[in-house]
Amino acid sequence: NWIVSMFTSNPIFQFNVLAILNHLLIYICFYLLAGRFTKNLYIKILVSFFTAFSPYLLGQMGHLQMVFFWPLLISLYFISHPKRNLIYTVFSGFWLGLQFLSAVYLGLMGFGIIITYYVFNRSKRSVLTFLKEAGVFTITFILI
């Protein structure tokens, strides 16, 4: 909001700009996340569109904590990166920390999703690598 407030002091205009940006960011982040599961361009476009402009999101426009979940999507995108570098873990922790600051329950839900992801993918890596990645993610999340 502070970026939009540099250009205008009208709170109604600020809310409208943030609502439009939120839907665009949800579309982009879900498009990226859907790319982890399918390579079909049309499916990614349709799924992203139906998520970003769903009746649920449009009906909850007055509740910013309910619709501001694009940081959760981008966090899941980075944590599911196939290269598994630590920088992607840091990015994931950063975006989930931002999600936690904007909507606590969505941040906790995302933290639970990522912990579940680590638990189920633990057997594919050594214990030291697992602990290092989980530690870096948790420290980045807490620092935000």
C-alpha positions in Angstrom: 0.0 0.0 0.0 2.9 2.4 0.6 3.9 2.2 -3.0 0.5 3.1 -4.2 0.2 5.9 -1.6 3.3 7.6 -3.1 1.2 8.3 -6.2 -2.2 9.2 -4.6 -3.7 9.8 -1.2 -7.2 8.8 -2.2 -8.0 5.6 -0.2 -10.7 4.4 -2.6 -8.3 4.6 -5.5 -5.6 2.8 -3.5 -8.0 0.0 -2.7 -9.1 -0.4 -6.3 -5.5 -0.4 -7.6 -4.5 -3.0 -5.0 -7.6 -5.2 -5.9 -6.7 -5.2 -9.5 -3.0 -5.9 -8.8 -4.0 -8.7 -6.4 -6.0 -10.5 -9.1 -3.2 -10.0 -11.7 -0.6 -11.3 -9.2 -2.8 -14.3 -8.3 -3.1 -15.1 -12.0 0.6 -14.8 -12.7 1.6 -16.8 -9.6 -0.9 -19.6 -10.2 0.2 -19.7 -13.8 3.8 -20.3 -12.6 2.7 -22.8 -10.0 0.5 -24.7 -12.5 3.6 -25.0 -14.7 5.1 -27.3 -12.1 2.2 -29.8 -12.7 1.4 -29.5 -16.4 3.2 -28.2 -19.5 0.0 -27.7 -21.5 -0.3 -23.9 -22.1 -4.1 -23.9 -22.4 -4.6 -25.7 -19.1 -2.3 -23.3 -17.3 -4.1 -20.3 -18.7 -7.6 -21.7 -17.9 -6.7 -22.9 -14.4 -5.0 -19.6 -13.6 -7.9 -17.5 -14.9 -10.6 -19.6 -13.1 -8.6 -19.3 -9.9 -7.8 -15.5 -10.1 -11.3 -14.5 -11.1 -13.4 -17.2 -9.3 -16.7 -16.2 -7.7 -15.2 -16.9 -4.3 -12.5 -14.2 -4.8 -14.9 -11.7 -6.3 -17.3 -12.3 -3.5 -14.6 -11.8 -0.8 -13.2 -8.5 -2.2 -14.0 -6.7 1.0 -11.9 -9.1 3.0 -8.3 -8.5 1.9 -7.0 -11.3 4.1 -9.1 -13.8 2.3 -8.0 -12.8 -1.2 -4.4 -11.7 -0.7 -2.8 -15.1 -1.2 -0.5 -14.7 -4.1 2.6 -14.8 -1.8 1.5 -18.3 -0.7 1.3 -19.4 -4.4 4.7 -18.0 -5.3 6.2 -19.6 -2.1 4.8 -23.0 -3.2 6.3 -22.3 -6.7 9.8 -21.8 -5.3 9.6 -24.7 -2.8 8.6 -27.1 -5.5 11.5 -26.0 -7.8 13.1 -29.1 -9.4 16.7 -27.9 -8.9 16.3 -27.6 -5.1 18.9 -24.9 -4.5 19.0 -23.1 -1.2 18.2 -19.8 -2.8 14.8 -21.1 -3.8 14.3 -22.1 -0.2 15.2 -18.6 0.9 12.8 -17.1 -1.7 10.0 -19.5 -0.5 10.6 -18.5 3.1 10.6 -14.8 2.3 7.3 -14.9 0.4 5.6 -17.1 3.0 6.8 -14.7 5.7 5.2 -11.9 3.7 2.0 -13.9 3.5 2.1 -14.4 7.2 2.4 -10.7 7.8 -0.6 -9.9 5.5 -2.9 -12.9 6.6 -1.8 -14.9 9.6 -4.0 -17.9 9.0 -3.0 -18.2 5.4 0.7 -17.9 6.4 0.2 -20.7 9.0 -1.6 -22.8 6.5 1.2 -22.3 4.0 3.8 -23.2 6.7 1.8 -26.4 7.3 1.7 -27.2 3.6 5.5 -26.7 3.2 6.3 -28.7 6.4 4.1 -31.5 5.0 6.0 -31.2 1.7 9.3 -31.6 3.5 8.1 -34.6 5.5 6.8 -36.5 2.4 9.9 -35.7 0.3 12.4 -36.4 3.1 13.1 -39.9 2.0 14.4 -38.7 -1.3 17.3 -36.7 0.2 19.8 -37.2 3.0 18.8 -36.2 6.6 21.5 -33.4 6.6 20.2 -31.9 3.4 16.6 -32.1 4.7 17.6 -30.4 8.0 19.6 -27.7 6.2 16.7 -26.8 3.8 14.1 -26.9 6.5 16.3 -24.8 8.8 17.0 -22.2 6.1 13.3 -22.0 5.2 12.3 -21.6 8.9 14.9 -19.0 9.7 14.0 -16.9 6.6 10.3 -17.2 7.5 10.9 -16.1 11.1 13.2 -13.2 10.0 10.5 -11.7 7.9 
